[in-house]
Amino acid sequence: MKARAAESLLDRRHRLLGPSLSLSYRSPLHIVRGRGAHLYDADGIEYLDCVNNVAHVGHAHPRVVEAAARQMAELNTNTRYLHEKVLEYAERLTATLPDPLEVAFFVNSGSEANELGLRLARAASGRRDVLVLDVAYHGNTGGLVEVSPYKFDGPGGSGRPEHVHVAPLPDPYRGIHRGRTPETGAAYAADLGRVLDDAAAAGRPVGTFLVEPIPGTAGHVVPPPGYLPAAFAAARAAGAVIVADEVQTGFGRVGEPWWWAAEALGAVPDVVTMGKPIGNGHPIGAVVTTREIAARFANGMEYFSTFGGNPVSAAVGLAVMDVVEDEALRTNARHVGGRLLEGLDGLRGRHPEIGDVRGMGLFIGVEIVREPRSREPDGARAGALVEAARRRNVLLSTDGRAHNVIKIKPPLVLSETDADQIVDTLDAALAGD
Ligand code: PMP
């Protein structure tokens, strides 16, 4: 009976939704409820959710739900009227960033935030060309697919557009320079400098450096020490504005004392884009920049987002911030993330297929290889491990150029017991139990 119900959902989906949309897992899940770090399917089976970094403070957090319901029952309009909540939210959000980053814009998604980030940087630099890192993904709009090597070099992609320049992925495990050392960081920053020089020499100087501080779709690649500050310095010296895409990495995921991954890696961008976690499932995106860049953008053309910064979204955003602070979730990310990283690293001795374990806080990548010496990526095995973990009720996903990196980015409410469950589950899956 239940199986038939699930099958008919699948049939209806195929008929009703665009076919370019994919489903997770060989046997798709029918999830009907969420709480904390857990999801529940139609049969009441519980899954540990290590995929949905959107549910930052936990699925269906009662304080967030209540804030949304209360404001929804009172008023929802837009930013063309005065309202306290959007200002309080802007105050609280900008207070998490270093001083020059003090002016906020509100939108509805990570893609919309990056679109605006690009427009701000282009207005401030007066240049159209964009520098990105290899394998990067920055969003689903036409303009962002054009600056996302993950898409334009991937299936169905049409290659790198002329206005886009690609610097090597600063991957200390399998990139062109190896080792988590300052020398490797400097070597990758020098490579990026050469891409900037080549672009300028070709008459296409770069105006925007759009970058995830810890590249996500590339496989949660933590760059080597010193890379980010040196890369930012090189881009600034070439006249580029730096847009940090913190849609995945931001808002405390990398652990206390930080809110932002760029901050954790010692670098200050000119523009920060935010999405996913800041609304805990309610669609909120935001962009924060300097007063100077905001002023350059205000050239007479109005910028308006119908839903961006509306009172309900502001109330939700404030409630999410309250929970991050009141439940000390950045501390939890650091503590439980550290324990998880250590536990996963401990599996390497028993399972040589684990080539690398890296991450910060609760943003972790486990790289699966055929054998450690060759480092040959094993995407098929990584996919099989994700399926095996799903059968053990732990939800994981893969990414990276060869889809051989198991990504772990759970809600920040993950407990120590949950972390141990992830480690034990991967251990058993690797052993083929
Ligand atoms: N930037 C990054 C780094 C992302 O991972 C994503 C989404 N996966 C986006 C931007 C786009 O966000 P959204 O899907 O909310 O538009």
Residues whose N, C-alpha, C, O or C-beta is under 5 A from the ligand:
A	BS01	PMP	S109 G110 S111 E112 Y137 H138 G139 D245 V247 Q248 G275
